[in-house]
Amino acid sequence: MYMEARGRMMKKSMASVKPAYLRHASAEAVRELKWEDVHSFLFSWMHDFTAVVRVLMVSERQLCKLVFAMLDPSSQQTKVFEDILKESKFTLFLTFVEEVARSHHRPEALLVGLLDLVRGLENLRRDIDDVFKGCTEILKDIVKTHNLIITNVRRAFWELAKNVETRKSDVPNDGGKDRNASFVVNYMGMLLRDYPDAMDLAFTTQYSTDRRVSTAPESLPRAVNGMMDALVTNLEERASNGYSDPILAHIFLMNNYRHVLVRLKECDGLSNCLGDAFVLEWRKKVDQNMRNYLKKSWEKVLALLSREGLSSGRNVSKDAASRVRLFNSAFEDTYRQQLRWVILEDQLRDTVRLAIINMLVPAYHSFINSYGGIIDENVHPSKRVVKYTTDALQNMVRDMFQGGQSRPLPPE
């Protein structure tokens, strides 16, 4: 009689918090809810569950001790308390979050909601252990729910990684910032800033039903590196298939690898998790794409200033003039084509510009010093072949990669 009466009283007390979410404690109901409603319910659930554990359950356990103080051993008091809990349908509270954990809402949203639960339950861990001490079945139910949430944190994480890897979207026409790259670095930075302990718990440890800790099959750094590997696969695939010009593809990759590295400086948790080896590897990716860009874009322009095969004697002027004309045309075509491309980060933009200048200007200066006088000897200024000074070339290169307008080119 006592247990039934107290169970009904506890059930009424728990119902007094008006847990609307319990009306949706089924897989179908959770699936049909908008995520905004699910997230709001999770917040309410954590608030209510905390109050139930820290206030209602503590009071009920103390009452059991008073009423049944003469019971010996004390385990009999615990048995009475556990029977009251069963009568109150307390474990219905767990059903809702279990269905949310199993659901297939957008992984980036579900992951945050589940991490909120992990953090909240971890904050309650000592309270749960104290108030439910000796209540084997109840503790097993709570630990089962906790483990289910942890498992689905990992599931949502790897579903998100798969989405990152396979996401299809147009690449920027100017080779600039990619939305997928920005999302990944910002989202992962947020997770490791706001949920560092919950993330570490989810990916580093798991709990058995008796609270013994064992090593999980993966670590947090390995998981986060896996997410970044998914981003690399996506960027490389979309660069390859999204641009008809492979040179612009290198600009795109250079920009986005650099963007991630720059953002890492502002995301301490993400940076620390990825480690120095990651930073070194991605710097190499930036450098490799810069080298590929320079090779594919400018080596063919530079080759036009080669002295190999130049005629000697009277024909040298004609041959040298032809090479300068070809250089002018190739330089201008490349300049026009690439002027609207962007390199987003100031230091990288300056580095690429300087590399182009160092490739072209010394060779151009040497060639013009050697042949400029005879090329334009006795030629009307309007017909001059040598159109650019070395300063003019440098200034034009310094105009590049800002998505801007070109300088007026000298007339043909």
DOMAR-452667 format. One line per field, with one value per residue (C-alpha): x, y, z; residue number from 1. Coordinates in steps of 0.5 Angstrom, whole numbers, always signed. Layout:
BEGIN
east <- X|...
north <- Y|...
up <- Z|...
marza <- NUM|...
This chain:
BEGIN
east <- +0|+5|+10|+3|+1|+8|+9|+3|+5|+12|+8|+4|+10|+14|+7|+7|+13|+8|+13|+10|+16|+13|+7|+13|+17|+16|+21|+15|+13|+21|+22|+16|+18|+22|+29|+27|+22|+26|+32|+27|+24|+32|+33|+27|+28|+35|+32|+26|+31|+36|+30|+27|+34|+36|+30|+24|+29|+33|+27|+23|+30|+30|+23|+24|+30|+25|+19|+23|+29|+27|+29|+35|+39|+39|+38|+31|+30|+33|+29|+23|+25|+27|+20|+17|+21|+18|+11|+12|+14|+21|+24|+19|+23|+29|+25|+24|+32|+33|+28|+32|+39|+36|+33|+36|+35|+41|+47|+50|+44|+43|+50|+50|+43|+46|+53|+48|+45|+52|+55|+48|+48|+56|+54|+49|+53|+55|+48|+45|+50|+48|+41|+40|+46|+44|+38|+41|+36|+35|+42|+43|+37|+40|+47|+44|+41|+48|+51|+46|+47|+54|+54|+49|+54|+59|+54|+52|+59|+61|+54|+56|+63|+60|+56|+62|+66|+60|+57|+56|+56|+58|+66|+67|+68|+74|+77|+75|+73|+69|+62|+64|+71|+68|+63|+67|+73|+67|+63|+69|+72|+65|+64|+71|+70|+63|+63|+71|+69|+63|+67|+73|+68|+64|+70|+75|+71|+65|+62|+59|+53|+57|+61|+68|+71|+74|+78|+73|+75|+77|+80|+78|+84|+83|+76|+77|+83|+78|+73|+78|+80|+73|+74|+80|+77|+71|+76|+80|+74|+71|+77|+78|+71|+69|+74|+75|+82|+86|+90|+84|+83|+90|+88|+82|+85|+91|+86|+82|+87|+90|+83|+83|+90|+88|+82|+86|+89|+83|+80|+85|+81|+81|+88|+90|+86|+89|+96|+102|+103|+96|+99|+105|+101|+96|+102|+105|+98|+98|+106|+105|+99|+102|+108|+103|+100|+106|+109|+102|+101|+108|+113|+110|+111|+118|+120|+118|+124|+129|+135|+136|+136|+136|+139|+146|+148|+143|+137|+138|+134|+128|+128|+128|+123|+118|+120|+118|+112|+110|+112|+107|+101|+102|+103|+97|+93|+95|+94|+87|+85|+87|+86|+79|+81|+82|+87|+84|+89|+94|+100|+99|+97|+103|+107|+104|+105|+113|+114|+111|+115|+121|+120|+119|+122|+130|+129|+125|+130|+136|+133|+131|+138|+141|+136|+132|+136|+137|+129|+127|+132|+130|+122|+117|+115|+108|+111|+115|+116|+118|+112|+113|+118|+120|+117|+110|+111|+111|+106|+101|+103|+101|+94|+92|+88|+84|+78|+79|+79|+85|+90|+89|+94|+99|+96|+98
north <- +0|+5|+4|+4|+11|+14|+12|+15|+22|+22|+21|+27|+31|+29|+31|+37|+40|+39|+35|+36|+32|+25|+26|+25|+19|+15|+14|+16|+22|+24|+23|+28|+34|+39|+40|+46|+43|+37|+42|+46|+39|+37|+43|+42|+35|+37|+42|+37|+31|+35|+38|+31|+28|+33|+35|+30|+23|+26|+28|+21|+17|+21|+20|+12|+12|+16|+11|+5|+7|+0|-4|-8|-9|-2|-5|-7|+1|+1|-4|+0|+6|+2|-1|+6|+9|+3|+5|+12|+10|+14|+11|+14|+20|+16|+14|+21|+22|+15|+16|+23|+19|+14|+19|+21|+29|+33|+30|+37|+39|+32|+32|+39|+36|+30|+33|+38|+31|+28|+35|+35|+28|+28|+34|+30|+24|+24|+26|+20|+15|+18|+18|+11|+8|+0|+1|-4|-4|+4|+5|+0|+4|+10|+8|+4|+11|+14|+9|+10|+17|+16|+11|+16|+22|+18|+16|+23|+25|+20|+21|+29|+27|+23|+29|+33|+28|+27|+34|+37|+45|+50|+52|+59|+62|+66|+60|+64|+61|+55|+54|+47|+48|+54|+50|+45|+49|+53|+48|+43|+50|+51|+43|+43|+50|+49|+41|+39|+35|+32|+30|+27|+23|+21|+19|+17|+13|+9|+6|-1|-2|-2|+4|+1|+5|+2|+5|+6|+4|+11|+17|+24|+27|+21|+23|+30|+28|+24|+30|+34|+28|+28|+35|+34|+29|+33|+39|+35|+32|+38|+42|+37|+36|+43|+47|+47|+50|+46|+52|+56|+49|+50|+57|+54|+49|+54|+59|+54|+50|+56|+59|+53|+54|+61|+60|+54|+60|+63|+56|+53|+47|+45|+47|+43|+37|+36|+38|+40|+35|+37|+44|+42|+37|+43|+48|+43|+42|+50|+50|+44|+48|+54|+51|+47|+54|+57|+52|+51|+58|+62|+57|+57|+65|+65|+60|+65|+69|+63|+65|+58|+58|+65|+67|+70|+76|+80|+76|+76|+83|+79|+73|+77|+82|+75|+73|+79|+80|+72|+74|+80|+76|+71|+75|+79|+73|+70|+77|+78|+71|+71|+78|+77|+71|+72|+70|+71|+72|+78|+74|+68|+73|+77|+71|+68|+75|+76|+69|+71|+77|+73|+68|+73|+80|+78|+74|+79|+85|+81|+79|+87|+89|+84|+86|+91|+96|+93|+90|+98|+101|+106|+104|+109|+110|+107|+101|+99|+92|+93|+95|+94|+96|+92|+96|+96|+88|+88|+93|+89|+83|+87|+88|+81|+76|+82|+80|+87|+91|+91|+96|+99|+95|+98|+98|+93
up <- +0|+2|-4|-9|-5|-5|-13|-15|-11|-14|-21|-20|-17|-24|-28|-25|-29|-35|-39|-46|-49|-46|-51|-56|-53|-59|-65|-70|-66|-65|-73|-74|-70|-72|-70|-66|-62|-61|-58|-54|-51|-49|-46|-42|-40|-38|-33|-31|-30|-26|-21|-20|-19|-14|-11|-11|-11|-5|-1|-3|-1|+6|+7|+6|+11|+16|+15|+15|+20|+23|+17|+18|+13|+10|+3|+5|+5|-2|-4|-2|-5|-12|-12|-11|-17|-21|-19|-21|-28|-27|-33|-37|-37|-40|-46|-50|-50|-52|-58|-60|-59|-64|-69|-76|-75|-79|-76|-74|-70|-67|-65|-61|-58|-55|-53|-49|-46|-44|-41|-37|-35|-33|-28|-25|-24|-17|-15|-19|-16|-9|-9|-13|-9|-9|-14|-19|-24|-24|-25|-30|-34|-33|-35|-41|-43|-42|-46|-52|-52|-53|-58|-62|-61|-65|-70|-71|-72|-77|-81|-81|-83|-89|-91|-91|-95|-101|-100|-107|-108|-114|-113|-113|-119|-117|-113|-106|-100|-100|-95|-94|-91|-87|-84|-82|-79|-75|-73|-70|-67|-64|-61|-58|-55|-52|-51|-50|-44|-47|-54|-50|-46|-52|-56|-51|-46|-45|-39|-38|-33|-27|-28|-30|-35|-41|-47|-53|-60|-62|-59|-60|-64|-69|-70|-71|-76|-79|-80|-83|-88|-90|-92|-96|-100|-101|-103|-108|-111|-112|-115|-120|-122|-121|-125|-132|-131|-127|-125|-122|-118|-115|-113|-110|-106|-103|-101|-97|-94|-92|-89|-85|-82|-80|-77|-73|-69|-67|-65|-59|-57|-65|-66|-59|-61|-69|-66|-70|-75|-78|-78|-82|-87|-89|-89|-94|-98|-99|-101|-106|-109|-110|-113|-118|-119|-121|-125|-129|-130|-131|-133|-140|-140|-137|-142|-148|-145|-146|-151|-153|-161|-162|-168|-169|-173|-177|-175|-167|-167|-171|-167|-160|-162|-164|-157|-153|-157|-155|-148|-148|-151|-146|-140|-142|-143|-136|-133|-136|-134|-127|-125|-122|-118|-111|-106|-99|-94|-94|-93|-98|-103|-102|-102|-109|-112|-110|-113|-119|-119|-118|-123|-129|-127|-127|-133|-137|-134|-137|-144|-145|-142|-147|-153|-152|-155|-162|-162|-162|-165|-170|-169|-168|-160|-162|-165|-160|-158|-151|-148|-141|-136|-130|-125|-130|-129|-122|-121|-125|-121|-115|-118|-118|-114|-111|-115|-118|-125|-129|-131|-138|-142|-147|-154|-159
marza <- 1|2|3|4|5|6|7|8|9|10|11|12|13|14|15|16|17|18|19|20|21|22|23|24|25|26|27|28|29|30|31|32|33|34|35|36|37|38|39|40|41|42|43|44|45|46|47|48|49|50|51|52|53|54|55|56|57|58|59|60|61|62|63|64|65|66|67|68|69|70|71|72|73|74|75|76|77|78|79|80|81|82|83|84|85|86|87|88|89|90|91|92|93|94|95|96|97|98|99|100|101|102|103|104|105|106|107|108|109|110|111|112|113|114|115|116|117|118|119|120|121|122|123|124|125|126|127|128|129|130|131|132|133|134|135|136|137|138|139|140|141|142|143|144|145|146|147|148|149|150|151|152|153|154|155|156|157|158|159|160|161|162|163|164|165|166|167|168|169|170|171|172|173|174|175|176|177|178|179|180|181|182|183|184|185|186|187|188|189|190|191|192|193|194|195|196|197|198|199|200|201|202|203|204|205|206|207|208|209|210|211|212|213|214|215|216|217|218|219|220|221|222|223|224|225|226|227|228|229|230|231|232|233|234|235|236|237|238|239|240|241|242|243|244|245|246|247|248|249|250|251|252|253|254|255|256|257|258|259|260|261|262|263|264|265|266|267|268|269|270|271|272|273|274|275|276|277|278|279|280|281|282|283|284|285|286|287|288|289|290|291|292|293|294|295|296|297|298|299|300|301|302|303|304|305|306|307|308|309|310|311|312|313|314|315|316|317|318|319|320|321|322|323|324|325|326|327|328|329|330|331|332|333|334|335|336|337|338|339|340|341|342|343|344|345|346|347|348|349|350|351|352|353|354|355|356|357|358|359|360|361|362|363|364|365|366|367|368|369|370|371|372|373|374|375|376|377|378|379|380|381|382|383|384|385|386|387|388|389|390|391|392|393|394|395|396|397|398|399|400|401|402|403|404|405|406|407|408|409|410|411|412
